[in-house]
Amino acid sequence: MSLSSAVVFLRQEVGRILGGTNGSAGRRGIVRIEVPVEVGGAVPETAAVDLLAWLRAQPAGTKLYWAGRRDGSAVAAAGVADAWGEEPVCGDGDGSPAYARREGAVYAALRAGLARRLEAAPPGTRYYGGLRFDVATGAGTAWQPFGTYRFVLPRFELRRRDAATMLACNLVLPGDRDRAASVWKEVDALALPGGPLTGRLPKPVAREDRPDARGWQEQVRWALNAFGHTGLEKVVLARRATFRFGVPLDPVLLLKHLEAATPNCFHYLFQPAPGMAFVGATPERLFRRDGRDLWSEAVAGTRPRGETARADEQLRDELFYSEKEQREHGYVRTSIRQTLAPMCEHLEVDEMPSEMPLAHGRHLVTPVRGTLRETVETFDLLERLHPTPAVGGYPKAEALAAIRRLEPFDRGWYAGPIGWVGVEEAEFAVALRCGLVRHESLALFSGAGLVLGSTPEAEWAEIEHKIVDFIRILEGDLRRTK
């Protein structure tokens, strides 16, 4: 049926369940209503549904979007049927035992809350969300609405997988039955898009970098000195580039342009409140599990794409034959293998990296495949894999201590796990190539892995290249601040 017909049918089914008919009077827990949507017809009403246009059309409030990497799947979701999160609090932030206890408590609370909610959930149920990069430290003002972690069971989902599209509504009983009037208002407010999402983005009028060029040089020199006098072998330091606009920036439209410009990436948007959203296009998977089957990958080592075929080939060769890039990648591959080996009955890790080509860049990547032991849960994988040396450093404790000491801003969800958890399945990416929209500003985050042989100038240029996708779609030409 068409999207408009699916909405009508969905309203009827919600009415029956909230009214206790259809044998649903005594039901408890999550109830999921799914309605297939036919797409691809010649009539506008049955033409392919633009998920982001549908998302933008929904009333203001919590919105999210998730699209897999090269698997044909995507979901746009609006409203909240249920949520599980924790307000950010401060830890010692120095790698002490108090930090470890704090981190363990966060993952224990996350595990307990989501595991309980998913115990008797129907197939297809997913909680979408993410975590702070450093769950043991406090959040800056800009990141407060996102929490230390926050996972949402959406009220409505428009989900696409290959050629199939489905409209869904999630109810949580008996609570939603007790507040039926409020739920019904949400259902009644479901909107249909007027057409595909189009429009131009505003151009930025100002830019500010933290740290600036001088501060960055000091940080890199500190790290290079530490490599020779401490146990630190690699640290990933980040910069934040904040762009300001004369008008509010529409995060859904921003993602629409970003998605078109960045194939072969995971795409995501999490909007906890109107005017605020975390948006990105990351190439890096943290892990995907389906039952006991597991997929992960080591991603580290970077070069841009060339303007000509010959230049592109030269840059690819530079990446593969660079001792510094191979060493940086090796830390990540070794760490992931050591982390996953005790949790897997069988584990395969390629010995040599291959190339991950992107629209404007490339990385070294090593695929990882395994079979999990029966007792391993999704939350075990989250806790032990994050942060990989690709976004934190090596060893982990020393790298985190350096990041807390050096970076003059809060990473928030940048470089943290982002994705979804379902019944015996989950998928998480690493939140990279991302920006935090706050009304008339956009803060872009990106980092570079520092090892022996790194230079401030080369690593600054690498970070600048990693935000080029945003710069291109904003049509801006604002150079870095001095």
URGI-V498871 format. One record per residue. N is the residue number from 1. PSI is psi in whole degrees, 0 to 359 (* if undefined). D_CENTER is the distance of its C-alpha to the mean C-alpha in Angstrom with 2 decimals. Layout:
BEGIN
N,PSI,D_CENTER
N,PSI,D_CENTER
END
This chain:
BEGIN
1,160,32.02
2,168,30.70
3,318,27.84
4,321,30.47
5,324,32.41
6,322,29.37
7,318,28.84
8,313,32.54
9,319,32.44
10,318,29.39
11,321,31.31
12,316,34.31
13,320,32.53
14,319,30.91
15,319,34.41
16,317,35.96
17,316,33.56
18,333,33.74
19,355,37.48
20,11,37.86
21,182,39.39
22,26,38.56
23,21,39.05
24,7,36.01
25,321,38.02
26,8,37.30
27,146,33.76
28,159,31.22
29,199,27.52
30,129,24.88
31,128,26.50
32,124,24.58
33,124,26.28
34,134,25.29
35,122,27.09
36,144,27.00
37,124,26.88
38,134,28.96
39,165,27.77
40,5,29.39
41,172,32.74
42,335,34.87
43,136,35.05
44,323,32.34
45,333,31.64
46,6,30.84
47,165,29.15
48,133,25.60
49,130,23.30
50,105,20.86
51,321,17.86
52,329,16.73
53,319,20.42
54,317,20.63
55,316,17.68
56,329,19.33
57,343,22.63
58,156,21.75
59,157,23.12
60,147,21.40
61,203,19.26
62,128,15.95
63,153,14.01
64,160,10.73
65,139,9.83
66,128,8.19
67,130,9.97
68,169,10.62
69,108,11.85
70,21,15.61
71,6,16.24
72,10,17.17
73,147,15.01
74,152,13.30
75,134,13.47
76,135,14.14
77,148,14.98
78,147,17.06
79,171,18.78
80,116,18.62
81,326,20.80
82,156,19.70
83,151,17.25
84,121,17.03
85,178,16.06
86,135,17.74
87,141,18.81
88,140,18.17
89,168,21.41
90,143,22.90
91,186,23.70
92,327,26.15
93,24,23.54
94,12,25.97
95,11,25.15
96,171,28.04
97,329,28.56
98,323,27.61
99,313,24.07
100,320,23.91
101,319,25.33
102,314,22.84
103,316,19.84
104,322,21.64
105,323,22.36
106,312,18.77
107,327,17.79
108,318,21.11
109,320,20.51
110,315,17.10
111,312,18.84
112,316,21.88
113,313,20.37
114,323,18.13
115,319,20.70
116,320,23.39
117,330,21.69
118,358,21.06
119,309,24.56
120,27,26.31
121,146,23.57
122,159,24.44
123,144,22.83
124,347,19.82
125,132,18.64
126,137,14.93
127,124,13.27
128,141,9.74
129,202,7.89
130,180,6.74
131,157,9.10
132,152,10.64
133,315,11.08
134,97,14.72
135,348,15.43
136,356,19.13
137,160,19.39
138,159,19.81
139,146,17.66
140,170,19.02
141,317,20.01
142,331,17.15
143,358,14.59
144,317,17.03
145,343,15.90
146,338,12.50
147,173,14.49
148,318,14.24
149,154,12.15
150,126,12.13
151,133,12.02
152,131,13.72
153,109,16.10
154,153,16.53
155,316,20.13
156,142,19.85
157,136,17.82
158,105,18.65
159,134,17.46
160,136,18.38
161,110,19.05
162,241,21.18
163,356,24.19
164,135,23.81
165,144,22.44
166,137,22.65
167,132,22.75
168,153,22.23
169,133,23.05
170,129,22.35
171,146,25.18
172,113,25.68
173,147,29.42
174,358,31.73
175,314,29.86
176,331,29.07
177,324,32.68
178,333,33.95
179,44,32.12
180,322,32.78
181,319,33.80
182,317,30.52
183,319,28.52
184,326,30.91
185,321,30.30
186,316,26.60
187,318,27.66
188,335,30.32
189,358,28.02
190,130,25.90
191,154,26.20
192,138,26.61
193,148,25.37
194,349,28.30
195,185,27.12
196,152,24.36
197,119,22.14
198,172,23.76
199,158,24.53
200,148,24.40
201,148,22.19
202,157,24.20
203,142,24.98
204,151,24.19
205,349,27.37
206,158,26.48
207,143,24.25
208,133,24.02
209,135,22.66
210,119,22.19
211,164,23.70
212,184,26.19
213,319,27.83
214,316,30.38
215,322,28.01
216,317,25.82
217,320,28.99
218,320,29.98
219,315,26.71
220,318,26.89
221,322,30.57
222,314,29.96
223,316,27.54
224,323,30.05
225,321,32.78
226,326,30.89
227,330,30.47
228,347,34.24
229,356,35.07
230,184,32.46
231,358,30.53
232,129,27.40
233,333,26.81
234,140,23.43
235,138,21.20
236,112,18.13
237,145,18.83
238,161,16.79
239,156,18.03
240,122,17.15
241,115,18.75
242,122,19.39
243,137,20.80
244,145,23.05
245,160,24.31
246,352,27.47
247,161,25.87
248,144,22.75
249,128,19.74
250,111,18.47
251,328,14.64
252,317,15.01
253,322,17.50
254,314,15.47
255,324,12.70
256,313,15.74
257,320,17.12
258,319,14.03
259,319,13.54
260,331,17.25
261,351,17.24
262,73,14.56
263,166,15.50
264,35,14.40
265,159,10.66
266,138,7.66
267,139,7.42
268,154,5.74
269,129,7.72
270,116,8.49
271,100,12.14
272,340,14.04
273,155,17.20
274,137,18.89
275,356,18.51
276,131,15.32
277,149,11.76
278,120,8.45
279,140,7.99
280,171,6.91
281,97,7.96
282,139,7.26
283,353,10.20
284,119,9.54
285,137,9.46
286,305,9.93
287,158,12.05
288,130,13.24
289,142,16.25
290,102,18.85
291,239,21.67
292,358,22.67
293,136,21.39
294,140,18.63
295,135,16.85
296,187,15.12
297,151,15.67
298,125,16.64
299,117,15.50
300,148,17.52
301,124,20.22
302,141,19.94
303,154,22.36
304,175,22.40
305,152,23.94
306,157,27.63
307,335,29.43
308,166,31.92
309,320,31.95
310,316,33.96
311,323,31.78
312,320,28.67
313,322,30.51
314,317,31.57
315,324,28.09
316,316,26.99
317,321,30.05
318,317,29.36
319,314,26.00
320,330,27.62
321,7,30.70
322,119,29.29
323,322,30.19
324,314,27.77
325,320,24.73
326,323,25.87
327,317,26.35
328,317,22.88
329,323,21.47
330,324,23.97
331,318,22.69
332,314,19.28
333,315,21.05
334,317,23.61
335,316,21.31
336,319,19.25
337,314,22.63
338,326,24.17
339,316,21.40
340,334,21.33
341,314,25.08
342,342,26.29
343,357,23.88
344,142,24.89
345,329,28.26
346,135,27.62
347,131,25.28
348,124,25.31
349,117,23.99
350,139,25.24
351,333,27.51
352,139,26.90
353,158,23.73
354,187,23.43
355,137,21.92
356,97,18.54
357,138,19.64
358,179,17.49
359,317,18.93
360,14,19.85
361,183,19.21
362,153,19.34
363,160,18.38
364,136,20.21
365,139,18.63
366,113,20.21
367,148,19.44
368,131,19.78
369,143,21.18
370,171,22.69
371,118,24.28
372,150,23.35
373,154,26.23
374,330,27.00
375,356,26.22
376,129,22.66
377,164,20.01
378,320,16.26
379,335,16.25
380,317,18.49
381,316,16.07
382,309,13.29
383,322,15.98
384,331,17.65
385,326,15.12
386,138,13.02
387,140,13.53
388,163,14.87
389,348,17.38
390,335,15.14
391,347,13.39
392,292,16.11
393,193,19.40
394,131,22.36
395,161,23.85
396,308,20.99
397,315,23.14
398,321,24.84
399,316,21.75
400,321,20.11
401,321,23.51
402,318,23.71
403,315,20.38
404,326,21.52
405,323,24.87
406,319,24.05
407,129,21.02
408,27,22.36
409,166,19.26
410,123,16.61
411,332,13.23
412,231,11.78
413,351,8.05
414,132,8.14
415,9,8.18
416,173,7.37
417,137,6.19
418,136,3.52
419,223,5.67
420,156,9.37
421,131,12.78
422,199,16.03
423,107,19.62
424,26,19.94
425,156,16.74
426,157,13.03
427,129,10.12
428,137,7.24
429,171,5.59
430,124,5.81
431,85,4.00
432,177,7.24
433,59,9.51
434,166,8.40
435,150,10.75
436,113,11.88
437,128,14.45
438,90,17.45
439,260,20.26
440,18,21.99
441,156,19.74
442,115,16.58
443,117,15.48
444,139,13.88
445,138,12.77
446,152,13.59
447,171,15.52
448,139,18.25
449,121,19.59
450,129,23.14
451,175,25.85
452,131,29.60
453,349,30.36
454,153,27.63
455,147,28.95
456,320,27.71
457,316,28.37
458,320,26.55
459,327,23.40
460,316,23.45
461,323,23.83
462,315,20.93
463,318,18.56
464,323,20.26
465,327,19.71
466,342,15.94
467,10,15.81
468,331,18.44
469,318,16.42
470,316,16.01
471,318,19.62
472,316,20.98
473,338,19.72
474,352,20.95
475,35,24.22
476,161,24.70
477,45,26.82
478,114,26.31
479,169,26.94
480,152,25.76
481,152,27.71
482,*,30.66
END
